[in-house]
């Protein structure tokens, strides 16, 4: 990829952030390299399928599979948020499930410091980065982001795992954004009776439109998930 000077500096900053995140549920970012003016990122090699592929191939995933996925995703977010990094684009395409069941979250390339100074010149106010189907209302509005935006996206991912589709769908981006801002999705357990009430409830908690009503942290979300017992 070719980068201008400003973009290169931003990219170097983001790589430095990503390198600070070391956890079994995160794909390690190693370095930024350059060959003949073209820049590349070296990352940990991971074998497995993306979570999106699993959902596409198998359809709805059983609650017994979704629960460990959810808990591992929370662990990945815990460590990134502790380092002050918001992922901003949590979605099934950015997760790999290894053959042994270990979940790896990747693509921290667009992450920004959660507490980056306003005068850093590297984050434009109102800039929207992410995938609309998984973006929190405040992210779609271009507001300042908090780690809870990643937790909203986590709710979207778990909803898709359980139901087979994201909480809100629409034919156009404008209609989709309107739904995310205004409509409360149907709870997973109301879509399919085999989805445990406790798990459905946690998903809807993460999907609260008001971020103050969502879990305060990935650790809090993990703790609630850890209380859920599902019979295999």
N, C-alpha and C positions, 0 to 999 in steps of 0.2 A: 504494500500500500504506500502511496505517496502522501507525504504530510507537509504542510507549511510549517513555519517556525512556531507559531502559536499553538497549532494542533499538536505538534511534536512535544512541546513542553507540557501540555495538558495530558498527553498520552503517557509521558514519562512519570508524571505525578500519579496517574491512576495505576500504573504498573507497580510503583513503589507501595501504594496502598494494598494492592492485591497480594504482593509478596509477603505482607505482614500476616496474612491469614493462613494459618497452618492447622488443619484439622482433617480427620479421616473422611469427613463428609464434604470436603471442599476440594475441587480440582486445583492443585498447586499451580501457581503462575511463577515461572522462573525468571525470565529476563526479556528485555527488548533488544533485538539485534538489527543490524543493517547490512545490506549487500547491494552495492551499486546504486545507492540512493533509495532502495526499497526497504521498508521496515517490517519486521515480523516479531511475533511473540512466541516464546517457547513455553510450553505447558506440560504438565504431567500427562502421560498417555494412560487412558482409561478404556478398558474393554467393557462392552455392555450395550444396552439399548437405551435410547432416550425414553423418558417417562411418556412423552407424547407418542412415540412409536408403540409402546406397550398398550396405551389406551386405544390407539387406532387399531392395533392387531387383535386385542382381546375384548374390547368394549369396556363396559363398567368393570372396575376392579373390586374384589370382595373386601369387606371392611377389615378382615384379618390381614390383608396385604396393605391396605391404605394406612392403617394405624402406625406400623413401623416406618413407612415412608414419611408420614407426618412428623414423627418424633425425630427422625434423622434430619429432616429439613429444618426443624427448630434448632437442633444442635448446630447446624451450619450457620444459621442466622445469629445464634447467640455469639459465636466467636467473631463473626464479621462486625456485628453491632458493637461488641466490646472494643473493637479496634476503631470505632467511629465510622465504619463504612456501611452505607446503605446500598444494597444491590441494585434496586430500581427496576429490575426486569426479571423478577421471579416468574417463571412459567415452565411447563413440562418440557419444552424444547431445550431448556437450559439445565436439565438434570439427567444424569445417566444412572441407570440401575445396573450394577454389576451382576454377573451370574450368581455370586454368593449373597445377593440381596442388599449389599451396601449401596447407599445412595450417595452420589457425588454431585454437588452443585457447581456449575461452571459459569464462565462469562462474567467476571467481575470487571470487565474492561470499561463499562460505562458507569461504574460506581463512583460516587463522590463522597468526600468527607462529610459526615453528618453534621459536623460543627465547623465547616470551612468558614473562615472569616469572610465577612461581606465584601471586604476590599481586596480579596485575593485576585479578582479579575478573571477567574476561571470558571465561574458559574453564572450564567445570565439569568436574571430574575424572569420568571415566566417561562423558562425553558422546560419543555415537556419531553422526557425521555422514557421510553418503555413500550409495552404492547397494550393497546387500549382495553382488550378483553380482561386483562389482569391488573389494570391500574386502579388505584384507590381514587375516590372522588377528588380529594385534594391534589392528587398528582395530575389528573386530567385538567384541573383548573389552573395548573401552573403555580400552585402555592409552595411555600417552603416545605420541604419534606422532612418527616420524622421516620424513625425506624418502623413505626406502625404501618407505614405504606407497604413495607415488605410483608407484614403480617396479613394485611388485606389480600395481597397477591397470594399468600399461602392459603388463605381461605378459598380463593378462586381455584387454585390447583387441586386442593382436596375435594372441592365440590365436583370438579371435572372427573377426578378419579372415581368418585362414588356414583355419579349420575351419568357420566359419559359425555357431558357437554359443560361449557362454562356457565356461570350463573346468569349472564345476560348475553343474548345473541340478537343481531339485527343485520339488515341488508346494507346499511350505510353507517359510516362512522358517526354522523350527527345523531342518528337515532340511537345508536349504541351508547354514546356519551350521555344522552338524555335519560336512558334507562338506568345507567350506573348511578347517575346523580339523583334520580327520583324514585325508582322502583325497588321494592324489596323483593329479592328472589324467593321463589318457593323453596321451602326447607327441603334438604335432601330426603329426609324421612317421609315427606309428603309425596315425593316423586316415586320412591320405591320403598315398600314396607319392610324390606329386609335390612335396611340401613338402621343401625342402632341409634336410639334416641340420643344417647350421650354424645356420640360422635357427630351427629347432625347438629346438635346444640352448639358444640365447639366450633364447627364450621361457620354457623350463623353468627357466632360471637366475633369471629375474625372478620366477618363481612359487614360489620356495622359501618354505616356511612359516616357517622361522627367518629373520628379517630379516638376521641376520649372515651368512647364506649367499647373500644376493642381492648384486647389484652395489652397491658402496659409494656410487655417485653416478650421476646421469644422464650425466655425462661418461664414466664408465667403461662404461656400457651403450652409449653412442654409439660409443665406440672399438671395442667388439667388433662392433657392427653394421657399422661402416665397413670391417672386414676381410672381410666377406662379399661375394663376387662371384657374381652370379646372371646366367645367360645369358638374354637376352630371347627 
